[in-house]
Amino acid sequence: MHYADSVAGPIKVASAQGQYIFDSDGNRYLDCVNNVCHVGHCHPRVVQAAAQQLAMINTNSRYMHDNVVRLAQRLADSMPGPLEVCIFVNSGSEANDLALRLARNYGQRDVYCVDQAYHGHTAATLAISPYSKYGPVDLPSDTVKLMLPDHYRLGVSAERMTELCVAEFEWLLSSRETPPAAFIVESLICCGGQVVLPPGYLRQMHALVRQHGGLAIADEVQVGFGRVGDHMWGFEAHDATPDIVTLGKPFGNGFPLSAVVTTRAVADASRDVEYFNTFGGNPVACAVGLEVMQVIADEGLRENARDTGRYTRTLVANLAAKHASIGDVRGMGLLFGCEFVIDRSTREPNARLADHCMQWMRAERQVLVSTDGPHRNVIKMKPPLCFTPENGETLAAAIDDALTAYASGIDYSRR
Ligand SMILES: Cc1ncc(COP(=O)(O)O)c(C=O)c1O
């Protein structure tokens, strides 16, 4: 049986609450993939903060407002010492674009990125985004692509993966005539397939780029604000401190708000260049950002990401005993992926099964996940942080039933 024709297009959304989305026909979906509505869709405190500020004043960033200062202070307080200068923008792409400008103003030109990375849709950020879904991109000569540290796919240990990546980076840095401006990587690689950085990788890569006069940029656009559970910021899990951090998606809980956080030294190198951004850091955006950060603290959402994330990942990982098509389950906190293979011994990717799961779970269980990774054979899960253990059970049961359906010949994939 092939149900491809019955699979609907994008959901026409009407409203949402917490971890649930309602479509225009009144159907309720468990949202397991929305890392924008971080503290829960339409969180009442965030809605109120935005409405109150909108009724008071909202204007462009040519004016000073307490909210900007308060939010910058709050962000700086949440990060390691040297990261103390904040610049507010409206999207992750703008944040990474500005990070590149800061890094290049600091001195050099070449930017090292990781294969399958996605850092944004502007010309400058696409130029460091070898992610095949939005490509093909001909990377310019001042972008250098490094291997994706995906030890599962390469069939090596995590420790060996680190050695290989560090050796490659060392070799490229010493063989190129031009020095690096920066090395940029997500603290957990999302578009590349929810790849957890192997132990020691981030610290050693940061050390290498600095030895050659470049800066370390951590893209926390997807992973920041407590999603990884044990820490507020993903790079903290690796005992590494970048020179520039970029933030986005979850910051405004759906309201456009992003930021670049950096050191005084890096900011000072760009002092002569005026940066103007009409909407960046407007009073409403900053009111929202402040409330989002307060809600994360008040509701223990980082701790919930840690505990409910661990519980849910275990439930999904346990399905591997029953379904040989599950090759790997990996992630941190409430950010994880389940990789499907045709054969566990060869790890041949099964993109068709990943697509089937996504479609079947939506149609038959009203559970929303998405697919990703270079081979599109990983289903990714990154729900709002108010996700409950019961939601985790619903998610795992839906994956289980989708795989059982596929094994019995039912195929919802559009491939
Ligand atoms: C890791 C990462 N960086 C940057 C961006 C760009 O963010 P935006 O779409 O807000 O411009 C994205 C968007 O998906 C992303 O996943």
The ligand as a Tripos MOL2 file, in Angstrom:
@<TRIPOS>MOLECULE
LIG
   16    16     1     0     0
SMALL
NO_CHARGES

@<TRIPOS>ATOM
      1 C1         21.8930   26.6260   13.3490 C.3       1 LIG1
      2 C2         21.1640   27.7310   12.6710 C.ar      1 LIG1
      3 N1         21.7630   28.9240   12.5340 N.ar      1 LIG1
      4 C3         21.1300   29.9470   11.9280 C.ar      1 LIG1
      5 C4         19.8640   29.8100   11.4050 C.ar      1 LIG1
      6 C5         19.1980   30.9690   10.7240 C.3       1 LIG1
      7 O1         18.2060   31.4700   11.5370 O.3       1 LIG1
      8 P1         16.9790   32.3180   10.9300 P.3       1 LIG1
      9 O2         16.1520   31.3870   10.1240 O.co2     1 LIG1
     10 O3         16.3060   32.8630   12.1520 O.co2     1 LIG1
     11 O4         17.5760   33.3970   10.0930 O.co2     1 LIG1
     12 C6         19.2080   28.5910   11.5280 C.ar      1 LIG1
     13 C7         17.8430   28.4090   10.9920 C.2       1 LIG1
     14 O5         17.3290   27.3470   10.8230 O.2       1 LIG1
     15 C8         19.8850   27.5210   12.1640 C.ar      1 LIG1
     16 O6         19.3040   26.3250   12.2960 O.3       1 LIG1
@<TRIPOS>BOND
     1     1     2 1
     2     2     3 ar
     3     2    15 ar
     4     3     4 ar
     5     4     5 ar
     6     5     6 1
     7     5    12 ar
     8     6     7 1
     9     7     8 1
    10     8     9 2
    11     8    10 1
    12     8    11 1
    13    12    13 1
    14    12    15 ar
    15    13    14 2
    16    15    16 1
@<TRIPOS>SUBSTRUCTURE
     1 LIG1         1 GROUP 0 **** ****
